[in-house]
Amino acid sequence: MTRRPFVVLLAAALVACNSTAAAQDPPALERATPESVGLSPEGLQGATRQLQAHVEGGDIAGAVAAVVRHGKLVYLEALGEIDRERGLAMRDDALFRLYSMTRPITSLAAMILWEEDRFELDDPVAMYLPEFAAQRVFTDASNPDIAATRPRRTEMTVEHLLLHTSGLGSRGSPIYRAEQVRLRSITLQQMVTNAARVPLFEDPGTRWRYGISTTILGRLVEVWSGMPFDAFLRERVFEPLGMTDTVFRVDASRADRFGPAYRPGPDGELRPYAIEEVPFTEQPTLVEGGVGLVSTVRDYLRFAQMFLNGGELDGVRVLQPATVAMMTVNRVPNALLPIGFGNPQPGRGWTLGFCVVMDADASPLPVGEGTFWWDGSSGTRFFIDPVEDMVTVIMGAASPSYGGGFREGFVEAVYGAIVN
C-alpha cells in the first residue's frame, strides 16, 4: 500500500486525543446578521414565509432550517410541530431521521481510515469481506432471478462502494425484500452475508445504482478499525465535531425532541406514518451506515461546515484538505453519466460520499457548479456551496419526502436572498 504522509497520521491521533474535550463543550457556530455576510434579511424572511405556508397548507407538520455563510450562522428557524398528537411545538434542536444523509457521514468515517493507510480505494472488497469473493451477477437486472445468473466479470472495489457503482441494489428492491437482505432486526454482519448471497445487478464499475453500498462500507469501517461501527463514529466523528445529538437511537432524554414522520391520508390530512418496523426510539440490531442515523439541523451544520472548511472545525482537524478536495469532485466515469433514479438527472455526478453539481445550467437546482449535497427520504436536505461559501440545511419529517416542494422552495428563496 501507498503510505500516507506522517502528518495525516499525526492529525488523526490528535483528533482522537481531543475528542473528549470537544464532546464535553461543543462550541456553537458564531451568530451574525444576514447583512454582514451578504444576504438580504427580507429575502430570508421570504424563505420563512414560504415554509410557513407549507405548514399551514398541510404539506408538512413542521420543519427546521438553517443557513451558514462565511462560517457564521445567520438563519435558524423552527416552524410547525414536532408531534401533533402530543402537542409538541417544533424547536431548533428537534431530531429527524436522516435516512440517506447518513451516507456522507459513513463515507467520512471510511476516508478517515484511508488517511491512516488502512486500505486503498482500489482494494477488492473481498480482501476484507471474503463473502463477496464468489458473488455472481443476475443475467437480467430488470427481472432478477436467483436461478438465472452468470459469473462476475469485474472485481468490486472499495471505491465502487463509495460511488454506488458496486452492482449492489437498493434496500427497497423487490428481490432484496423477498430475500430479506436488509432488516433492522438483523446484525450488520448478517446483512453483509445476505447482500453477498444475492447476485449483483450488474458487474461492478459498469453502472451507477444507488443502493446498500454504504451499509457494506460501514462493515468495512469495523474491519479496518477493529471497532463497532457506532463506536467508531462516536469517537472519531461525532465527539471531535461536537455532534452531540447524532445517534442511532432516540433515548428517553431526547423523546420530546423527536416525533413521527407524517404522510397525507386519503382525505389529504397529515397522519403519523411508521416507515420502519423497528422504530428509532428502540435500539436496532442493525447499525446501518446507509440510512440509520437520527440528527439535528445544528449537528449537521457542524458536519457540513467542517467539509466547507477543508476538514477542520473549531481547531479540530478531522480530514486533510487534500482528502476533502478528493472527496468532493465527481469520480463517476463519463461513460456512466448522467446518473439518476430510473430517469437520467443531468448536471449531476457522484463523489466519494456526495452528489455534486457538475453543470449548473443543466441542473434543476438553484445552486452553482461544485456544490455538493444530498437529501433523505423523510424530508431532509443539505447543500455545501464552496463558491458562495455557504451551507444550507433543512429538515422535516415527511413521507414521501417531497412535502409539496418545501425543500426546493426554501433553497430557492435562500439563494434569491444573496446580494453580494
URSUL-V257953 format. One record per residue. N is the residue number from 1. RES is the residue in three letters. OMEGA is omega in degrees with one decimal (999 if undefined). BURIAL is # if it has 24 or more other ideal C-beta (glycine too) atoms within 12 Angstrom, else .. D_LAST is the distance of its C-alpha to the last C-alpha in whole Angstrom. Layout:
N|RES|OMEGA|BURIAL|D_LAST / N|RES|OMEGA|BURIAL|D_LAST
This chain:
1|MET|175.5|.|46 / 2|THR|-177.3|.|44 / 3|ARG|174.6|.|43 / 4|ARG|177.2|#|40 / 5|PRO|-178.7|.|39 / 6|PHE|-178.2|.|41 / 7|VAL|178.2|.|37 / 8|VAL|-179.8|#|36 / 9|LEU|177.3|.|39 / 10|LEU|179.3|.|39 / 11|ALA|178.9|#|36 / 12|ALA|178.9|#|37 / 13|ALA|179.4|.|40 / 14|LEU|176.5|.|38 / 15|VAL|-179.3|#|36 / 16|ALA|-178.9|#|39 / 17|CYS|-175.8|.|40 / 18|ASN|-169.6|#|37 / 19|SER|-177.8|#|37 / 20|THR|179.0|.|39 / 21|ALA|-179.8|.|37 / 22|ALA|-177.4|#|34 / 23|ALA|-175.3|#|36 / 24|GLN|-174.9|.|37 / 25|ASP|-178.7|.|34 / 26|PRO|179.9|#|31 / 27|PRO|178.2|.|28 / 28|ALA|172.8|.|25 / 29|LEU|-176.4|#|22 / 30|GLU|178.9|.|20 / 31|ARG|175.3|.|19 / 32|ALA|176.3|.|16 / 33|THR|177.0|.|14 / 34|PRO|-177.8|#|11 / 35|GLU|-175.7|.|9 / 36|SER|179.5|.|10 / 37|VAL|173.7|#|8 / 38|GLY|176.7|#|5 / 39|LEU|179.8|#|7 / 40|SER|175.8|#|9 / 41|PRO|179.3|.|13 / 42|GLU|177.9|.|14 / 43|GLY|178.1|#|13 / 44|LEU|173.7|#|14 / 45|GLN|175.3|.|17 / 46|GLY|176.2|#|18 / 47|ALA|177.7|#|18 / 48|THR|-178.9|#|21 / 49|ARG|-178.9|.|22 / 50|GLN|174.6|#|23 / 51|LEU|179.3|#|24 / 52|GLN|178.3|#|26 / 53|ALA|177.0|#|28 / 54|HIS|176.9|#|28 / 55|VAL|-177.1|#|30 / 56|GLU|179.5|.|32 / 57|GLY|177.3|.|33 / 58|GLY|176.5|#|35 / 59|ASP|-179.6|#|32 / 60|ILE|176.5|#|32 / 61|ALA|-178.8|#|34 / 62|GLY|-179.6|#|31 / 63|ALA|169.8|#|27 / 64|VAL|-178.3|#|25 / 65|ALA|-177.3|#|22 / 66|ALA|176.4|#|19 / 67|VAL|172.5|#|15 / 68|VAL|175.5|#|15 / 69|ARG|-176.9|#|11 / 70|HIS|177.0|#|12 / 71|GLY|-177.0|#|16 / 72|LYS|176.6|#|15 / 73|LEU|-175.0|#|17 / 74|VAL|-179.4|#|15 / 75|TYR|173.9|#|17 / 76|LEU|-176.2|#|20 / 77|GLU|174.8|#|23 / 78|ALA|-176.5|#|26 / 79|LEU|175.9|#|28 / 80|GLY|-174.2|#|31 / 81|GLU|170.9|#|34 / 82|ILE|-174.7|#|35 / 83|ASP|-178.6|#|39 / 84|ARG|-175.8|#|40 / 85|GLU|178.9|.|43 / 86|ARG|-180.0|.|43 / 87|GLY|-178.3|.|41 / 88|LEU|177.7|.|38 / 89|ALA|176.3|.|35 / 90|MET|177.4|#|32 / 91|ARG|-171.6|#|30 / 92|ASP|173.0|#|27 / 93|ASP|176.3|#|30 / 94|ALA|179.2|#|32 / 95|LEU|-178.9|#|33 / 96|PHE|174.0|#|32 / 97|ARG|-179.1|#|34 / 98|LEU|-171.5|#|32 / 99|TYR|-171.4|#|34 / 100|SER|174.6|#|32 / 101|MET|168.0|#|30 / 102|THR|-171.3|#|33 / 103|ARG|177.7|#|33 / 104|PRO|178.4|#|30 / 105|ILE|177.2|#|31 / 106|THR|177.5|#|35 / 107|SER|174.8|#|33 / 108|LEU|180.0|#|32 / 109|ALA|179.5|#|35 / 110|ALA|-176.1|#|37 / 111|MET|169.8|#|35 / 112|ILE|-179.9|#|35 / 113|LEU|173.9|#|39 / 114|TRP|177.5|#|38 / 115|GLU|179.0|#|37 / 116|GLU|173.9|#|40 / 117|ASP|178.7|.|42 / 118|ARG|-179.6|#|44 / 119|PHE|170.7|#|43 / 120|GLU|-177.9|.|42 / 121|LEU|-178.8|#|40 / 122|ASP|174.6|.|43 / 123|ASP|172.6|#|45 / 124|PRO|176.7|#|47 / 125|VAL|-178.8|#|47 / 126|ALA|175.7|#|50 / 127|MET|-177.6|.|51 / 128|TYR|179.2|#|50 / 129|LEU|-173.2|#|50 / 130|PRO|176.8|.|54 / 131|GLU|-175.8|#|54 / 132|PHE|-172.5|#|52 / 133|ALA|-174.8|.|54 / 134|ALA|-176.3|.|56 / 135|GLN|-179.2|#|54 / 136|ARG|-175.7|#|54 / 137|VAL|175.4|#|52 / 138|PHE|176.2|#|53 / 139|THR|-179.1|.|54 / 140|ASP|-176.7|.|52 / 141|ALA|-179.3|#|49 / 142|SER|178.6|.|49 / 143|ASN|-172.1|.|52 / 144|PRO|-178.5|#|52 / 145|ASP|-178.4|.|56 / 146|ILE|-177.1|.|57 / 147|ALA|-177.9|.|60 / 148|ALA|-176.5|.|59 / 149|THR|175.9|#|57 / 150|ARG|177.0|.|57 / 151|PRO|175.9|.|56 / 152|ARG|-177.8|#|53 / 153|ARG|-178.7|.|52 / 154|THR|-178.1|.|49 / 155|GLU|174.2|#|48 / 156|MET|-179.9|#|46 / 157|THR|176.7|#|44 / 158|VAL|-180.0|#|41 / 159|GLU|175.9|#|38 / 160|HIS|177.5|#|39 / 161|LEU|-179.8|#|39 / 162|LEU|-175.9|#|36 / 163|LEU|-174.0|#|35 / 164|HIS|172.7|#|37 / 165|THR|-174.2|#|39 / 166|SER|-172.5|#|42 / 167|GLY|175.6|#|44 / 168|LEU|-175.0|#|44 / 169|GLY|179.7|#|43 / 170|SER|178.0|#|42 / 171|ARG|-178.9|#|43 / 172|GLY|-178.3|.|43 / 173|SER|-176.3|#|45 / 174|PRO|-178.1|.|49 / 175|ILE|177.1|#|51 / 176|TYR|177.5|#|49 / 177|ARG|-179.9|.|50 / 178|ALA|-178.7|.|53 / 179|GLU|179.7|.|54 / 180|GLN|179.9|.|52 / 181|VAL|-174.1|#|50 / 182|ARG|174.6|#|47 / 183|LEU|178.6|#|48 / 184|ARG|179.7|#|47 / 185|SER|177.8|.|50 / 186|ILE|179.4|.|51 / 187|THR|175.9|.|50 / 188|LEU|177.9|#|48 / 189|GLN|178.7|#|51 / 190|GLN|177.9|#|52 / 191|MET|176.1|#|49 / 192|VAL|178.3|#|49 / 193|THR|179.2|.|53 / 194|ASN|-178.4|#|52 / 195|ALA|179.4|#|49 / 196|ALA|-179.7|#|51 / 197|ARG|-180.0|.|54 / 198|VAL|-178.7|#|53 / 199|PRO|174.4|#|52 / 200|LEU|178.3|#|49 / 201|PHE|174.6|#|47 / 202|GLU|178.7|#|47 / 203|ASP|177.1|#|47 / 204|PRO|177.7|#|45 / 205|GLY|-175.6|#|42 / 206|THR|179.0|#|43 / 207|ARG|171.8|#|40 / 208|TRP|179.5|#|37 / 209|ARG|-176.6|#|39 / 210|TYR|-175.6|#|37 / 211|GLY|-170.7|#|39 / 212|ILE|-176.9|#|41 / 213|SER|-174.2|#|40 / 214|THR|174.6|#|38 / 215|THR|174.7|#|41 / 216|ILE|176.6|#|43 / 217|LEU|177.1|#|41 / 218|GLY|176.2|#|41 / 219|ARG|176.7|#|45 / 220|LEU|176.1|#|44 / 221|VAL|177.1|#|42 / 222|GLU|-179.1|#|45 / 223|VAL|-176.7|#|47 / 224|TRP|-173.8|#|45 / 225|SER|-173.9|#|45 / 226|GLY|-178.8|.|48 / 227|MET|169.1|#|46 / 228|PRO|-174.6|.|46 / 229|PHE|-178.3|#|43 / 230|ASP|178.1|#|41 / 231|ALA|178.2|.|43 / 232|PHE|178.9|#|41 / 233|LEU|-178.1|#|37 / 234|ARG|-174.0|#|38 / 235|GLU|-170.4|#|39 / 236|ARG|-179.7|#|37 / 237|VAL|-170.5|#|33 / 238|PHE|179.9|#|33 / 239|GLU|177.6|#|35 / 240|PRO|-177.1|#|33 / 241|LEU|-179.0|#|30 / 242|GLY|179.0|#|31 / 243|MET|-169.0|#|31 / 244|THR|-177.2|#|34 / 245|ASP|177.6|#|34 / 246|THR|-167.5|#|34 / 247|VAL|174.0|#|37 / 248|PHE|179.6|#|40 / 249|ARG|176.0|#|41 / 250|VAL|-178.0|#|41 / 251|ASP|-174.6|.|43 / 252|ALA|-178.1|.|45 / 253|SER|-179.6|.|42 / 254|ARG|-169.9|#|39 / 255|ALA|-177.9|.|41 / 256|ASP|176.3|.|40 / 257|ARG|-176.1|#|36 / 258|PHE|-179.2|#|37 / 259|GLY|-179.3|#|38 / 260|PRO|164.4|#|39 / 261|ALA|-177.7|#|37 / 262|TYR|178.8|#|38 / 263|ARG|177.6|#|39 / 264|PRO|174.7|.|40 / 265|GLY|179.7|.|44 / 266|PRO|179.2|.|46 / 267|ASP|179.8|.|45 / 268|GLY|179.8|.|41 / 269|GLU|178.9|.|41 / 270|LEU|177.2|#|39 / 271|ARG|176.4|.|42 / 272|PRO|-178.7|#|42 / 273|TYR|-179.9|#|42 / 274|ALA|-179.0|.|44 / 275|ILE|-174.5|#|42 / 276|GLU|175.1|#|44 / 277|GLU|173.6|.|48 / 278|VAL|-175.1|.|47 / 279|PRO|-178.5|.|44 / 280|PHE|174.1|#|42 / 281|THR|175.7|#|44 / 282|GLU|179.0|.|47 / 283|GLN|177.9|.|47 / 284|PRO|172.8|#|47 / 285|THR|-179.5|.|49 / 286|LEU|174.4|#|46 / 287|VAL|-159.6|#|44 / 288|GLU|-179.4|#|41 / 289|GLY|179.3|#|38 / 290|GLY|-172.9|#|37 / 291|VAL|-163.5|#|37 / 292|GLY|-170.5|#|38 / 293|LEU|170.2|#|36 / 294|VAL|-177.4|#|35 / 295|SER|177.2|#|32 / 296|THR|173.6|#|29 / 297|VAL|-179.4|#|25 / 298|ARG|179.3|#|25 / 299|ASP|-176.2|#|27 / 300|TYR|172.3|#|25 / 301|LEU|-178.6|#|22 / 302|ARG|176.3|#|24 / 303|PHE|-177.0|#|25 / 304|ALA|-179.2|#|22 / 305|GLN|175.3|#|20 / 306|MET|178.4|#|23 / 307|PHE|179.4|#|23 / 308|LEU|177.8|#|19 / 309|ASN|-179.3|#|20 / 310|GLY|173.8|#|23 / 311|GLY|-175.5|#|26 / 312|GLU|174.8|#|26 / 313|LEU|177.2|#|25 / 314|ASP|176.6|#|26 / 315|GLY|178.6|.|28 / 316|VAL|179.0|#|30 / 317|ARG|179.7|#|30 / 318|VAL|176.8|#|31 / 319|LEU|173.3|#|30 / 320|GLN|-179.4|#|30 / 321|PRO|-179.6|.|26 / 322|ALA|178.1|.|28 / 323|THR|176.5|#|30 / 324|VAL|179.3|#|26 / 325|ALA|179.7|.|25 / 326|MET|-176.2|#|29 / 327|MET|-166.9|#|28 / 328|THR|172.7|#|25 / 329|VAL|-178.9|#|26 / 330|ASN|176.1|#|28 / 331|ARG|175.5|#|31 / 332|VAL|-179.0|#|33 / 333|PRO|-178.7|.|35 / 334|ASN|-178.1|.|34 / 335|ALA|-178.7|.|38 / 336|LEU|178.8|#|37 / 337|LEU|-1.7|#|33 / 338|PRO|175.9|.|32 / 339|ILE|177.9|#|33 / 340|GLY|178.5|.|33 / 341|PHE|-177.1|.|35 / 342|GLY|177.0|.|38 / 343|ASN|178.7|.|36 / 344|PRO|178.3|.|33 / 345|GLN|-173.3|#|30 / 346|PRO|176.3|.|28 / 347|GLY|-176.5|#|25 / 348|ARG|170.6|#|26 / 349|GLY|179.4|#|28 / 350|TRP|-178.1|#|29 / 351|THR|174.1|#|29 / 352|LEU|176.8|#|31 / 353|GLY|-174.3|#|30 / 354|PHE|161.2|#|27 / 355|CYS|-178.9|#|26 / 356|VAL|176.7|#|23 / 357|VAL|-180.0|#|21 / 358|MET|-177.6|#|23 / 359|ASP|-176.0|.|22 / 360|ALA|-179.1|.|19 / 361|ASP|-178.7|.|21 / 362|ALA|-175.7|.|24 / 363|SER|176.8|#|23 / 364|PRO|-178.2|.|22 / 365|LEU|-179.7|#|20 / 366|PRO|-174.8|#|16 / 367|VAL|-173.6|#|15 / 368|GLY|178.3|#|15 / 369|GLU|-179.5|.|18 / 370|GLY|176.0|#|19 / 371|THR|176.1|#|18 / 372|PHE|-164.9|#|21 / 373|TRP|165.7|#|22 / 374|TRP|-179.5|#|25 / 375|ASP|-179.9|#|27 / 376|GLY|-172.3|#|30 / 377|SER|174.8|#|33 / 378|SER|171.7|#|33 / 379|GLY|176.7|#|30 / 380|THR|177.7|#|27 / 381|ARG|174.0|#|24 / 382|PHE|173.3|#|21 / 383|PHE|173.4|#|19 / 384|ILE|-171.3|#|18 / 385|ASP|-178.4|#|15 / 386|PRO|-178.5|#|15 / 387|VAL|178.7|.|12 / 388|GLU|-178.4|#|9 / 389|ASP|-171.2|#|12 / 390|MET|173.5|#|12 / 391|VAL|175.9|#|16 / 392|THR|177.2|#|17 / 393|VAL|175.1|#|21 / 394|ILE|-179.1|#|23 / 395|MET|169.8|#|26 / 396|GLY|177.0|#|29 / 397|ALA|-173.0|#|33 / 398|ALA|175.9|#|34 / 399|SER|0.0|#|36 / 400|PRO|-167.4|#|35 / 401|SER|-172.1|#|32 / 402|TYR|176.2|.|30 / 403|GLY|179.0|#|31 / 404|GLY|179.8|#|30 / 405|GLY|-177.0|#|27 / 406|PHE|-179.6|#|25 / 407|ARG|-179.1|#|23 / 408|GLU|-179.8|#|22 / 409|GLY|179.6|#|21 / 410|PHE|-177.0|#|19 / 411|VAL|176.5|#|17 / 412|GLU|179.2|#|16 / 413|ALA|179.0|#|15 / 414|VAL|-179.9|#|13 / 415|TYR|173.6|#|11 / 416|GLY|-179.3|.|11 / 417|ALA|-180.0|#|9 / 418|ILE|179.2|#|6 / 419|VAL|174.3|.|4 / 420|ASN|999|.|0
